[in-house]
Amino acid sequence: MSILMAVYILIFVIFALVAYAILQIKLFGIKIKDFWTFIEANQMLDKLYKFARQYESMSPQEQLIYLAEAEKIFKAFDNVPDTLWEEEYDKYKTVLSKYKDIKMIRWAEENK
């Protein structure tokens, strides 16, 4: 009986912690969907950062994929306050720089 009671208490504590986290996110003025998108974008930012650092020249298909993923990241980061991603600013800046470079290269190729 006491084991069952301990399990119930643990389940209650877990739900209370999740509810508290959701409340804190909402009080910060962020929608839960935007916050979850930010978390996913943060993981993709790490991948794009490594990709941007490793590859100087990309194929046209890789450029398109990079541009599409970068745009998703930029949109997700725009939906949350800057204070949440201050630590990731250098990675964001590197990805943005590579994004701008690719956009300029593609624009120059189209206007030849």
C-alpha positions in Angstrom: 0.0 0.0 0.0 2.8 2.4 0.8 4.5 1.7 -2.5 1.3 2.5 -4.4 1.0 5.8 -2.4 4.6 6.7 -3.2 3.9 6.1 -6.9 0.8 8.3 -6.8 2.8 11.1 -5.0 5.6 10.9 -7.6 3.1 11.1 -10.5 1.4 14.1 -8.8 4.8 15.8 -8.4 5.7 15.2 -12.0 2.4 16.6 -13.2 2.8 19.6 -10.9 6.3 20.3 -12.2 5.1 20.1 -15.8 2.2 22.5 -15.0 4.5 24.9 -13.3 6.9 24.9 -16.3 3.9 25.6 -18.6 2.7 28.4 -16.3 6.2 30.0 -16.3 6.4 29.8 -20.1 3.0 31.4 -20.5 3.9 34.1 -17.9 7.0 34.9 -19.9 4.6 35.7 -22.8 5.5 32.8 -25.0 3.1 30.4 -26.6 3.8 26.7 -25.8 3.9 25.9 -29.5 6.5 28.7 -30.2 8.6 27.5 -27.3 8.6 23.9 -28.6 9.5 25.2 -32.0 12.3 27.2 -30.5 13.7 24.0 -28.8 13.6 22.1 -32.1 15.2 25.1 -33.9 17.9 25.3 -31.3 18.8 21.7 -32.0 18.8 22.4 -35.8 20.9 25.5 -35.1 23.7 23.3 -33.7 23.6 21.2 -36.9 23.6 24.1 -39.2 26.4 25.8 -37.3 28.6 22.7 -37.7 27.6 22.5 -41.4 28.4 26.2 -42.0 31.8 25.8 -40.3 32.8 22.7 -42.3 31.6 23.4 -45.8 32.9 26.4 -47.8 31.2 25.5 -51.0 27.9 23.7 -51.2 26.0 22.2 -54.1 22.9 24.0 -55.3 20.7 21.4 -53.6 22.7 21.7 -50.3 22.3 25.5 -50.5 18.5 25.2 -50.9 18.3 22.8 -48.0 20.5 25.1 -45.9 18.4 28.2 -46.8 15.1 26.5 -46.0 16.3 25.2 -42.6 17.9 28.5 -41.7 14.7 30.3 -42.4 12.8 28.0 -40.1 15.4 28.7 -37.4 15.2 32.5 -37.9 11.4 32.3 -37.7 11.4 30.2 -34.5 14.0 32.5 -32.8 12.0 35.6 -33.7 9.0 34.2 -31.8 10.8 34.0 -28.4 12.5 36.8 -26.4 16.2 37.4 -27.0 17.1 36.6 -23.5 16.3 32.9 -24.1 18.9 32.5 -26.7 21.7 34.9 -25.7 24.1 32.0 -25.3 23.4 30.8 -28.8 24.0 34.2 -30.4 27.4 33.4 -31.9 26.1 30.2 -33.6 23.1 32.2 -34.8 25.3 34.9 -36.2 27.5 32.3 -38.0 24.5 30.6 -39.5 23.0 34.0 -40.5 26.3 35.0 -42.1 26.5 31.8 -44.2 22.8 32.3 -45.1 23.5 35.8 -46.4 26.6 34.6 -48.3 24.5 31.9 -50.0 21.7 34.3 -50.8 24.2 36.7 -52.4 25.8 33.9 -54.5 22.5 32.7 -55.7 21.3 36.2 -56.5 24.5 36.9 -58.4 24.1 33.7 -60.4 20.5 34.5 -61.3 21.3 38.0 -62.5 24.1 37.0 -64.9 
